[in-house]
Amino acid sequence: MSKKGGKQAETGRKVHVPCKRAKVEASCPSSPMNYESPDSVFESLIFPIEQEKFFKEYWEQKPLLIQRDDPSVAAYYQSLFQLMDLKELSSQGFYYGRDLNICRCVNGKKKVLNKDGKVNYMQLKRDFDQKKATIQFHQPQRFKDELWRIQEKLECYFGSLVGSNVYITPPGSQGLPPHYDDVEVFILQLEGEKHWRLYKPTVHLAREYNVESEDRIGNPTHEFILKPGDLLYFPRGTIHQADTPLGGSYSTHVTISTYQNNSWGDFLLDAIPGLVFDTAKEDVALRTSIPRQLLMVDIADSTRRLSSFLRSLADQLENTKELRSSDMKKDFIMNRLPPFLGNSPDPLAPGGKLPKLDSKIRLRFKDHAIITVEPDQENSDERRKEMAYVYHSLKNRRERHMMGNEDDDTNEEGISETHGLRFPLSYMDALKQIWRSATVAVKELSLKSDAEKQNLVLSLWTECLIETGETVQGLHNVHAAQGPNTRSSCVQESAGIPLKSAHHLRAETRLEEENKLFCFFSFQLV
């Protein structure tokens, strides 16, 4: 049997224990999620805890339990996902392993009861009822609009991928053994009740998932029951287990998770190679050869020299205005959810009228686009010149979110696709102007010729990244629901820019006057 004896969840308004138990009375807003901005979404998610207090006292430090007695919040949470949703969704062709697991905790170990191939709902329900198995449904935001809406805003808020899993457990059963995760976790209780036990971490802010044995974790530090409308947060590394009490109904909760591989250590691994590369261009010491046979012997003798190089890099970093990210920024944009756009008949189309030299423009979907400097990916020569790249997530496939690369997500060469634009490096200052300004006049862009200015804004406008003049309210603020199978399509034609289709950096155009290349692209990254 599992060990018990942790602190019991109390029902008072204020409890002075490490895991905050905030009692929310019926005065909680009837519409609990405020979609005005990413900030407002997170604020409403953790209500009544203030954001400043949350990050000062709880984030990466200790659990937070918010108990709510508001029927409207409970009803809203229940609408996010229910057991009955699986019956309808399973007709879309779910597969065991890929889309869901069915499992049970037996003698402290996870026993997977998956069948082969496609999921049959009737068989799934029999396993759920008769074998007391937990259903773990992967990434429901692919199918449930409200979860897409929440998680897309949270990805904007955190600047990190946000995934989710739904867990449905029959009464008197437990799906998973005690374990800890490598993600920050937000639990939303949707249906029924769940009995939770949390334990002191053995690895603080863990970088990987791990199962822990009962005899190692000791007594729980916190023990409580989650009810519909309640929220639980705990940091990565927090050991936990949960079961559905006997005598009641089944339990459904959704686990929303973020900040996997998103630490300072990960960022250093990403940024240092670019810093070394750029510094080596100016510092001949970094270009000198390593000692003979260094790779064949213990490198401990070279630590002093390496320490000297690292101190030099630190000095260089102090004077660096821009730190180049190799992969993290691009991976985030490539793999995040597309914007939740509502049910507009043409949800992703160029904004406003065709931009001209006397137009004023503003950036759309700023949270969904980045600008970077990289070697020319079209030119395979050894000495490739640097180009300015704009990556965006407007055409990312919602149904592939957090599912990895599969056959329908790659080209015939097995390489993932991403979306964006490529420009000569001389366009970089003008791009920064657009990114950093609320509005900017086309004629004031930092480019030499009017032709360059017009072609820059025309390419961004055609890719749906900017809007002109007094256009309709930005589509990212539309609150209407979009059908789960709606696929965004950006208008791909504009005056003077013919587009064509090919591998790497497709649909290019030339500035005849300047003979400078920029292009639309849907190119592949290895």
Backbone torsions as a table, in degrees:
resi	resn	phi	psi	omega
1	MET	NA	150.5	177.8
2	SER	-71.0	146.8	178.4
3	LYS	-74.0	146.0	-179.9
4	LYS	-127.0	-172.9	175.4
5	GLY	111.2	11.2	177.6
6	GLY	-76.4	176.7	179.0
7	LYS	-66.0	133.2	-178.9
8	GLN	-80.4	142.9	175.8
9	ALA	-67.2	130.2	-178.4
10	GLU	-100.9	164.9	-176.9
11	THR	-108.5	3.3	179.0
12	GLY	-74.0	171.2	-177.8
13	ARG	-73.6	-31.5	-174.4
14	LYS	-138.4	128.2	-179.0
15	VAL	-131.8	124.7	-175.8
16	HIS	-91.7	77.0	175.9
17	VAL	-135.2	162.1	-177.5
18	PRO	-57.5	-32.3	178.4
19	CYS	-95.1	108.1	-174.5
20	LYS	-63.7	129.5	176.7
21	ARG	-117.4	93.9	-176.6
22	ALA	-94.5	124.6	-179.4
23	LYS	-89.7	122.3	-179.6
24	VAL	-105.8	120.3	-177.9
25	GLU	-82.5	179.5	-175.2
26	ALA	-67.3	-3.6	179.1
27	SER	-78.1	-4.5	177.3
28	CYS	-56.3	138.2	-177.3
29	PRO	-53.8	141.6	-178.6
30	SER	-66.8	-28.0	173.6
31	SER	-104.3	94.6	-167.8
32	PRO	-69.9	-25.7	-177.2
33	MET	-102.1	125.6	177.6
34	ASN	-103.1	110.9	-173.2
35	TYR	-94.3	16.2	-178.0
36	GLU	-60.5	-35.3	-177.5
37	SER	-157.5	164.9	173.8
38	PRO	-56.7	-39.6	178.4
39	ASP	-60.3	-44.3	-176.6
40	SER	-69.3	-31.2	177.0
41	VAL	-64.9	-47.4	-179.5
42	PHE	-67.8	-38.1	178.6
43	GLU	-60.1	-42.1	-179.7
44	SER	-74.3	-27.2	178.5
45	LEU	-65.1	-41.4	-176.0
46	ILE	-100.7	8.5	178.5
47	PHE	-50.2	134.5	11.9
48	PRO	-98.3	13.4	179.0
49	ILE	-73.9	132.3	177.4
50	GLU	-74.3	147.5	-179.1
51	GLN	-58.3	-44.4	-179.0
52	GLU	-59.5	-43.1	179.3
53	LYS	-66.2	-40.1	-179.3
54	PHE	-60.1	-49.4	-176.1
55	PHE	-74.9	-24.9	178.4
56	LYS	-78.1	-36.7	-170.6
57	GLU	-110.4	-23.8	-170.4
58	TYR	-119.9	-44.7	-173.9
59	TRP	-53.1	122.1	-179.4
60	GLU	62.1	12.5	-176.4
61	GLN	-119.4	-52.2	-175.0
62	LYS	-158.9	163.5	-177.8
63	PRO	-70.2	157.3	174.8
64	LEU	-132.7	125.1	176.6
65	LEU	-115.0	123.8	177.2
66	ILE	-116.6	115.3	179.4
67	GLN	-103.6	131.8	-174.3
68	ARG	-123.3	140.7	177.0
69	ASP	-114.4	32.2	-177.5
70	ASP	-103.9	113.4	-179.9
71	PRO	-58.7	-31.5	-178.5
72	SER	-69.6	-37.2	176.7
73	VAL	-67.4	-43.3	178.3
74	ALA	-59.9	-41.9	-179.8
75	ALA	-66.1	-38.5	178.6
76	TYR	-64.9	-46.5	178.6
77	TYR	-57.9	-41.8	-179.0
78	GLN	-62.8	-31.1	-179.3
79	SER	-70.9	-17.1	-178.3
80	LEU	-66.6	-40.1	176.9
81	PHE	-167.9	139.1	177.8
82	GLN	-136.1	160.9	178.4
83	LEU	-55.7	-39.1	-177.7
84	MET	-64.9	-21.5	177.1
85	ASP	-63.4	-32.2	-178.2
86	LEU	-62.3	-35.6	-178.9
87	LYS	-61.7	-44.8	179.7
88	GLU	-71.0	-43.6	-175.2
89	LEU	-70.8	-30.5	-176.7
90	SER	-64.5	-19.0	177.5
91	SER	-69.6	-11.8	179.7
92	GLN	-81.7	-3.4	176.0
93	GLY	94.8	57.2	176.9
94	PHE	-78.4	152.0	177.2
95	TYR	-122.4	141.9	173.7
96	TYR	-61.2	142.2	179.8
97	GLY	88.3	-55.9	-179.1
98	ARG	-73.6	-50.9	-173.8
99	ASP	-99.8	-30.6	178.7
100	LEU	-156.8	156.2	170.2
101	ASN	-119.7	153.3	170.8
102	ILE	-125.6	124.6	-168.4
103	CYS	-150.5	168.3	177.0
104	ARG	-151.1	145.1	175.6
105	CYS	-83.0	118.2	-179.9
106	VAL	-126.3	117.9	179.5
107	ASN	52.3	43.6	176.0
108	GLY	77.8	9.3	179.5
109	LYS	-128.3	152.3	178.7
110	LYS	-83.4	121.8	176.8
111	LYS	-107.1	114.0	-178.9
112	VAL	-87.3	128.8	-176.2
113	LEU	-112.5	23.7	-177.9
114	ASN	-60.9	145.5	168.8
115	LYS	-91.6	-177.4	176.5
116	ASP	-94.1	146.8	170.8
117	GLY	74.8	-144.3	-174.4
118	LYS	-71.4	151.7	179.2
119	VAL	-83.6	128.3	171.2
120	ASN	-102.3	120.7	-172.7
121	TYR	-60.8	-40.4	-178.1
122	MET	-63.8	-41.1	176.4
123	GLN	-66.2	-40.2	178.2
124	LEU	-60.2	-43.6	-179.6
125	LYS	-67.1	-35.8	177.1
126	ARG	-64.6	-43.0	177.4
127	ASP	-63.6	-37.7	179.3
128	PHE	-64.5	-45.4	-176.0
129	ASP	-78.8	-44.5	-171.3
130	GLN	-89.8	-37.8	-178.9
131	LYS	-95.8	0.8	179.8
132	LYS	54.2	41.1	-175.9
133	ALA	-91.9	145.1	175.8
134	THR	-84.6	136.5	173.8
135	ILE	-96.5	121.8	176.9
136	GLN	-109.7	106.9	-176.0
137	PHE	-100.8	123.6	-171.5
138	HIS	-86.4	131.2	169.9
139	GLN	51.1	62.3	-178.7
140	PRO	-66.2	-15.2	177.3
141	GLN	-62.3	-15.0	175.5
142	ARG	-65.8	-23.8	-173.1
143	PHE	-124.1	-25.0	-176.5
144	LYS	-102.8	114.8	-173.2
145	ASP	-59.0	-41.0	-174.7
146	GLU	-66.8	-34.6	175.8
147	LEU	-70.8	-38.7	173.1
148	TRP	-56.3	-47.3	-177.9
149	ARG	-60.5	-45.4	179.9
150	ILE	-66.4	-49.8	-173.4
151	GLN	-70.5	-32.8	175.8
152	GLU	-63.0	-42.0	177.8
153	LYS	-68.1	-37.4	178.4
154	LEU	-67.9	-33.1	174.7
155	GLU	-64.5	-36.7	174.2
156	CYS	-66.3	-39.9	-177.1
157	TYR	-67.1	-47.0	-176.0
158	PHE	-87.7	-23.7	-171.6
159	GLY	67.4	34.3	-177.6
160	SER	-149.2	151.8	177.4
161	LEU	-60.6	143.1	179.7
162	VAL	-127.4	114.5	178.8
163	GLY	-107.8	177.5	177.3
164	SER	-156.4	153.3	171.2
165	ASN	-136.0	144.5	173.2
166	VAL	-103.3	136.0	178.1
167	TYR	-120.4	123.5	178.5
168	ILE	-120.1	115.9	-172.7
169	THR	-123.8	129.3	178.4
170	PRO	-70.9	162.6	-178.8
171	PRO	-62.9	145.3	178.7
172	GLY	70.6	28.5	-176.0
173	SER	-141.8	161.3	178.1
174	GLN	-137.8	132.2	-175.1
175	GLY	-86.4	-39.9	-172.2
176	LEU	-126.1	147.8	176.2
177	PRO	-76.4	172.3	175.8
178	PRO	-57.0	133.5	-178.0
179	HIS	-160.2	170.6	170.8
180	TYR	-129.8	157.9	-175.5
181	ASP	-115.3	168.6	178.7
182	ASP	-103.9	26.6	-177.8
183	VAL	-136.2	156.2	169.9
184	GLU	-77.9	132.9	-167.6
185	VAL	-118.9	132.4	171.1
186	PHE	-121.2	117.3	-179.6
187	ILE	-100.6	126.0	174.6
188	LEU	-113.5	117.5	-179.8
189	GLN	-82.0	122.2	-172.1
190	LEU	-103.1	-47.7	-178.0
191	GLU	-136.9	146.5	175.4
192	GLY	65.2	-161.1	-178.1
193	GLU	-126.5	150.3	179.0
194	LYS	-133.6	132.0	179.1
195	HIS	-93.3	118.7	-174.6
196	TRP	-113.1	144.6	170.5
197	ARG	-132.4	128.1	178.3
198	LEU	-113.5	147.9	-176.0
199	TYR	-131.9	158.5	178.7
200	LYS	-61.3	133.9	-179.4
201	PRO	-63.4	142.8	169.0
202	THR	-91.9	-23.4	175.4
203	VAL	-130.7	108.2	-178.5
204	HIS	-71.1	132.8	-179.1
205	LEU	50.8	57.5	-174.7
206	ALA	-59.6	148.8	179.8
207	ARG	-100.5	-2.3	179.2
208	GLU	-151.0	158.0	177.5
209	TYR	-72.9	144.1	177.2
210	ASN	-157.1	141.4	175.0
211	VAL	-89.2	138.8	179.0
212	GLU	-115.8	144.1	179.3
213	SER	-81.7	152.4	-178.2
214	GLU	-60.1	-37.1	-175.4
215	ASP	-75.9	-7.1	-179.6
216	ARG	-100.3	-26.8	-169.5
217	ILE	-87.5	-14.7	178.7
218	GLY	73.6	-159.8	179.8
219	ASN	-80.5	150.9	177.8
220	PRO	-65.9	143.7	174.0
221	THR	-82.1	-25.5	178.7
222	HIS	-143.9	143.5	178.7
223	GLU	-146.6	130.6	-174.0
224	PHE	-163.6	170.3	176.6
225	ILE	-111.3	126.2	172.4
226	LEU	-90.4	135.5	177.4
227	LYS	-120.2	162.2	-178.4
228	PRO	-51.9	130.4	-177.5
229	GLY	96.9	-12.2	179.1
230	ASP	-80.6	156.2	177.7
231	LEU	-132.1	139.9	176.9
232	LEU	-129.0	130.1	172.7
233	TYR	-117.5	140.5	167.1
234	PHE	-149.5	150.0	-176.2
235	PRO	-73.4	160.8	174.4
236	ARG	-60.4	142.1	-176.1
237	GLY	96.5	-14.5	179.3
238	THR	-70.7	120.5	178.4
239	ILE	-75.4	136.2	-176.2
240	HIS	-153.0	156.2	169.5
241	GLN	-151.5	154.7	-175.2
242	ALA	-147.1	143.7	177.6
243	ASP	-138.9	159.3	176.7
244	THR	-94.6	124.9	-176.9
245	PRO	-61.8	150.2	173.6
246	LEU	-67.8	153.4	172.4
247	GLY	86.7	-3.5	179.3
248	GLY	-117.2	-158.0	178.8
249	SER	-95.3	178.2	175.4
250	TYR	-67.3	163.9	179.6
251	SER	-116.4	139.3	172.8
252	THR	-127.2	127.4	171.8
253	HIS	-139.0	156.7	174.9
254	VAL	-113.8	132.4	175.6
255	THR	-100.8	114.9	175.6
256	ILE	-100.7	125.8	-172.1
257	SER	-131.3	151.3	-178.8
258	THR	-155.2	176.4	176.5
259	TYR	64.9	37.4	170.7
260	GLN	-80.5	128.4	-179.9
261	ASN	51.6	48.0	-176.8
262	ASN	-131.0	39.4	-176.6
263	SER	-98.5	173.3	174.5
264	TRP	-59.5	-37.5	177.5
265	GLY	-60.8	-42.6	177.5
266	ASP	-64.1	-39.7	-178.7
267	PHE	-67.5	-38.8	177.2
268	LEU	-63.1	-43.7	177.8
269	LEU	-59.9	-31.1	-178.9
270	ASP	-80.4	-39.8	-171.2
271	ALA	-90.3	-32.0	-174.9
272	ILE	-60.7	-41.1	178.9
273	PRO	-55.9	-41.7	177.9
274	GLY	-66.3	-38.5	178.1
275	LEU	-63.9	-43.2	178.4
276	VAL	-62.5	-44.1	-178.5
277	PHE	-61.0	-46.7	-178.5
278	ASP	-68.4	-40.2	-179.2
279	THR	-66.7	-36.5	-179.0
280	ALA	-63.5	-23.0	176.7
281	LYS	-65.0	-30.5	-175.6
282	GLU	-105.5	-25.0	-174.1
283	ASP	-107.0	108.7	-177.0
284	VAL	-66.1	-24.6	-179.6
285	ALA	-61.2	-35.4	179.2
286	LEU	-74.5	-12.9	179.8
287	ARG	-98.4	-5.1	176.8
288	THR	-73.2	155.6	-174.8
289	SER	-73.5	151.0	171.5
290	ILE	-74.5	159.7	-178.9
291	PRO	-59.1	152.9	176.0
292	ARG	-57.2	138.3	174.4
293	GLN	64.1	16.4	179.3
294	LEU	-58.7	-37.1	-177.6
295	LEU	-76.3	-6.4	-178.0
296	MET	-103.3	-7.1	-176.2
297	VAL	-129.3	179.2	177.1
298	ASP	-64.8	125.7	-176.4
299	ILE	-85.2	6.0	-177.8
300	ALA	-58.6	-30.8	-179.0
301	ASP	-67.0	-16.2	-177.1
302	SER	-99.1	3.3	-175.7
303	THR	-63.4	-34.5	179.8
304	ARG	-64.0	-42.8	179.2
305	ARG	-65.6	-41.8	178.3
306	LEU	-63.2	-39.3	177.7
307	SER	-61.6	-38.3	178.0
308	SER	-63.8	-42.7	178.3
309	PHE	-63.3	-41.0	-179.3
310	LEU	-65.1	-38.3	176.3
311	ARG	-64.9	-38.2	177.4
312	SER	-64.8	-40.1	177.6
313	LEU	-65.6	-37.1	178.3
314	ALA	-63.5	-40.8	176.8
315	ASP	-63.5	-41.1	178.8
316	GLN	-63.8	-37.9	-179.0
317	LEU	-64.2	-35.6	179.3
318	GLU	-59.6	-30.3	-176.5
319	ASN	-102.9	8.9	-178.9
320	THR	-90.3	123.7	180.0
321	LYS	-79.7	-32.9	-178.6
322	GLU	-131.8	128.5	178.3
323	LEU	-102.4	121.6	-174.2
324	ARG	-81.9	124.1	175.4
325	SER	-92.2	127.6	-176.5
326	SER	-76.9	-50.4	-170.4
327	ASP	-131.5	-32.8	-169.9
328	MET	-59.1	-47.9	-179.1
329	LYS	-62.3	-44.3	-177.7
330	LYS	-68.0	-41.7	179.1
331	ASP	-62.4	-39.0	178.4
332	PHE	-61.4	-49.2	-179.2
333	ILE	-65.0	-39.0	-177.8
334	MET	-66.5	-31.6	-169.0
335	ASN	-111.6	-2.5	-177.5
336	ARG	-80.2	170.9	177.1
337	LEU	-68.5	146.1	170.6
338	PRO	-70.5	164.6	179.2
339	PRO	-60.5	143.5	171.0
340	PHE	-81.9	112.9	-167.5
341	LEU	-107.6	-5.3	-177.5
342	GLY	85.7	-168.7	-174.2
343	ASN	-107.1	35.4	174.5
344	SER	-59.8	143.0	-179.1
345	PRO	-60.2	-28.8	175.8
346	ASP	-133.8	76.8	-166.0
347	PRO	-65.1	-28.2	-178.7
348	LEU	-125.1	96.4	-178.6
349	ALA	-142.9	157.0	178.0
350	PRO	-51.9	139.8	-175.0
351	GLY	-92.3	124.5	177.5
352	GLY	78.3	-164.6	-177.9
353	LYS	-80.3	165.8	177.0
354	LEU	-56.2	125.0	-176.9
355	PRO	-68.2	139.6	177.2
356	LYS	-126.4	178.5	-175.5
357	LEU	-62.1	-32.6	-178.8
358	ASP	-93.4	11.0	-179.9
359	SER	-81.9	157.6	166.8
360	LYS	-109.5	140.1	-175.1
361	ILE	-128.4	158.7	171.9
362	ARG	-143.3	151.8	-177.8
363	LEU	-74.6	137.5	172.1
364	ARG	-105.2	153.5	173.4
365	PHE	53.3	46.4	-176.9
366	LYS	-57.2	-35.5	-179.4
367	ASP	-71.7	-8.6	-175.6
368	HIS	-112.0	14.1	-178.1
369	ALA	-144.9	143.7	177.2
370	ILE	-132.8	158.1	173.1
371	ILE	-118.8	136.1	-178.9
372	THR	-137.7	165.6	172.9
373	VAL	-115.4	125.9	-177.8
374	GLU	-144.0	160.9	172.3
375	PRO	-60.6	149.2	-179.8
376	ASP	-58.9	115.3	-176.2
377	GLN	-81.7	-10.4	177.8
378	GLU	-87.1	-28.2	-176.1
379	ASN	-92.8	121.5	-178.1
380	SER	-93.0	3.4	178.6
381	ASP	-63.3	155.0	-179.4
382	GLU	-61.5	-39.9	-179.4
383	ARG	-98.4	82.6	-178.7
384	ARG	-89.4	130.4	177.9
385	LYS	-74.4	155.4	179.9
386	GLU	-81.1	146.0	-179.8
387	MET	-129.8	160.0	174.3
388	ALA	-94.2	130.7	-179.6
389	TYR	-119.6	140.8	171.8
390	VAL	-114.9	117.2	175.7
391	TYR	-106.0	143.8	177.9
392	HIS	-145.0	163.6	-177.3
393	SER	-112.1	16.0	-174.8
394	LEU	-63.6	-29.4	-178.2
395	LYS	-106.6	11.0	174.8
396	ASN	-59.1	151.4	-176.1
397	ARG	-94.1	113.0	-179.8
398	ARG	-55.9	-38.3	-175.8
399	GLU	-71.0	-10.1	178.2
400	ARG	-104.8	3.2	-174.1
401	HIS	-60.2	126.4	176.1
402	MET	63.3	20.5	-178.2
403	MET	-106.0	4.1	-179.3
404	GLY	76.8	-178.5	-179.8
405	ASN	-92.3	120.2	175.4
406	GLU	-122.5	-179.6	-171.4
407	ASP	-55.2	-39.8	-175.8
408	ASP	-83.7	5.4	-179.7
409	ASP	-110.9	4.1	-175.5
410	THR	-133.4	168.3	175.8
411	ASN	-85.6	-173.4	-176.1
412	GLU	-68.0	-15.1	177.3
413	GLU	-91.6	2.7	178.4
414	GLY	77.4	23.7	-176.1
415	ILE	-110.9	135.1	-177.6
416	SER	-68.0	144.9	177.4
417	GLU	-97.3	149.2	170.5
418	THR	-135.4	175.9	-171.3
419	HIS	-132.7	145.3	176.7
420	GLY	163.4	-155.0	-174.8
421	LEU	-137.5	156.4	-178.8
422	ARG	-132.3	132.5	-176.3
423	PHE	-135.1	159.1	169.2
424	PRO	-59.3	151.5	-177.2
425	LEU	-60.9	-24.3	179.4
426	SER	-65.2	-13.8	179.0
427	TYR	-85.7	-5.3	-170.8
428	MET	-62.2	-44.1	-178.7
429	ASP	-63.3	-38.8	178.6
430	ALA	-67.0	-39.1	177.0
431	LEU	-62.2	-41.9	178.2
432	LYS	-63.6	-36.6	175.9
433	GLN	-56.8	-47.4	-177.8
434	ILE	-65.9	-41.8	-177.0
435	TRP	-68.5	-30.9	-172.6
436	ARG	-99.3	-6.1	-176.6
437	SER	-107.9	146.5	174.0
438	ALA	-64.9	-48.1	171.2
439	THR	-142.0	155.4	178.5
440	VAL	-146.4	141.7	176.6
441	ALA	-79.3	135.5	-178.5
442	VAL	-58.0	-40.7	-177.2
443	LYS	-68.6	-13.8	179.8
444	GLU	-97.1	3.6	178.7
445	LEU	-65.7	146.9	-175.2
446	SER	-81.7	69.1	175.1
447	LEU	-134.7	155.1	-171.9
448	LYS	-71.0	-42.9	-172.4
449	SER	-116.9	155.8	175.7
450	ASP	-63.4	-32.9	179.7
451	ALA	-63.2	-41.3	177.9
452	GLU	-64.4	-42.6	-179.9
453	LYS	-61.0	-46.7	-178.0
454	GLN	-66.1	-40.6	-178.8
455	ASN	-71.1	-33.0	175.9
456	LEU	-61.9	-52.5	-176.1
457	VAL	-69.8	-31.3	178.4
458	LEU	-65.7	-40.2	179.7
459	SER	-67.4	-41.9	177.7
460	LEU	-65.9	-40.3	180.0
461	TRP	-65.2	-44.3	-180.0
462	THR	-64.6	-30.1	177.9
463	GLU	-85.3	6.8	175.5
464	CYS	70.0	22.8	-176.1
465	LEU	-95.4	-16.1	177.0
466	ILE	-132.9	163.3	172.7
467	GLU	-132.8	158.1	-174.1
468	THR	-114.7	148.9	170.1
469	GLY	56.0	-149.2	-179.4
470	GLU	-89.2	72.7	-179.8
471	THR	-82.7	174.8	177.3
472	VAL	-63.3	163.1	-179.8
473	GLN	-52.9	137.9	-178.0
474	GLY	-48.0	136.0	-175.5
475	LEU	-67.0	-18.1	179.2
476	HIS	-72.3	-10.4	178.1
477	ASN	-99.2	-0.8	-179.9
478	VAL	-70.3	134.2	-173.2
479	HIS	-104.5	-1.6	-177.4
480	ALA	-72.7	156.3	-177.2
481	ALA	-82.0	145.8	175.4
482	GLN	-110.1	140.9	-179.4
483	GLY	-60.3	149.4	-173.6
484	PRO	-65.1	-21.2	-177.0
485	ASN	-104.4	7.5	-179.2
486	THR	-69.9	130.2	177.1
487	ARG	-112.4	128.5	-179.3
488	SER	-71.1	142.8	176.2
489	SER	-139.5	125.8	-179.0
490	CYS	-93.5	136.7	177.0
491	VAL	-60.6	127.6	-171.5
492	GLN	-115.6	40.0	175.8
493	GLU	-148.6	141.1	177.4
494	SER	-156.4	161.1	-173.1
495	ALA	-60.2	129.1	173.2
496	GLY	81.3	-0.7	-179.4
497	ILE	-125.9	87.0	175.7
498	PRO	-73.1	139.5	-179.8
499	LEU	-111.8	143.9	176.3
500	LYS	-133.0	166.4	-173.4
501	SER	-116.3	133.3	177.2
502	ALA	-162.9	179.7	172.1
503	HIS	-70.4	-170.8	-176.8
504	HIS	4.5	117.2	174.1
505	LEU	54.9	68.9	-173.2
506	ARG	-83.9	167.5	171.1
507	ALA	57.6	67.7	-175.0
508	GLU	-100.3	161.8	176.0
509	THR	-142.0	156.3	-179.9
510	ARG	-116.4	142.8	169.7
511	LEU	-85.4	105.1	-173.7
512	GLU	-60.8	-39.1	-175.2
513	GLU	-66.4	-41.9	-173.9
514	GLU	-100.3	-12.4	-176.0
515	ASN	55.0	35.7	178.8
516	LYS	-107.6	137.1	-175.1
517	LEU	-94.2	132.2	160.9
518	PHE	-140.4	162.5	-173.5
519	CYS	-158.4	154.6	165.3
520	PHE	-77.7	152.6	178.5
521	PHE	-153.0	155.0	165.9
522	SER	-136.3	85.2	-168.0
523	PHE	-108.7	170.5	-172.5
524	GLN	-108.9	142.1	176.5
525	LEU	-116.5	133.3	176.8
526	VAL	-73.8	NA	NA
